[in-house]
Amino acid sequence: MRFVVRWLINAAALWVALRLVPGITYASADWGPFLGVALIFGLVNAFIRPVVKLLSLPLILLTLGLFAFVVNGLMLLLTSGIAGALGLHFHVDGCLSAILGALVVSIVSALLSMFLAEA
């Protein structure tokens, strides 16, 4: 059950980023593929992001944590690449859009997690 809740939170956070950040696009009207994008995003964050954060730990420490935003943006770009390869019509235009999108996704995800934890 927890997995499904996290999956839906990721989907909602990605949808908000899609609406707020100009460089993030989704070219389908169907929700099924978008849920697939949220699943890819969750898997990338669960398995690849920890390794990248560990490898970039010196840069994260040197920049006082600001490089973590770049890492999160790279995970969103990776999600875009995988989704594009699978034909899911999700695209992130560039690094700045990815970093802004990752920031929006992080904030929305944290807020939704906080509200759902209280309920």
Secondary structure, 3 states (H helix, E strand, C coil): CHHHHHHHHHHHHHHHHHHHCCCEEECCCCHHHHHHHHHHHHHHHHHHHHHHHHHCHHHHHHCCCCHHHHHHHHHHHHHHHHHHHCCCCEEECCHHHHHHHHHHHHHHHHHHHHHHHHC
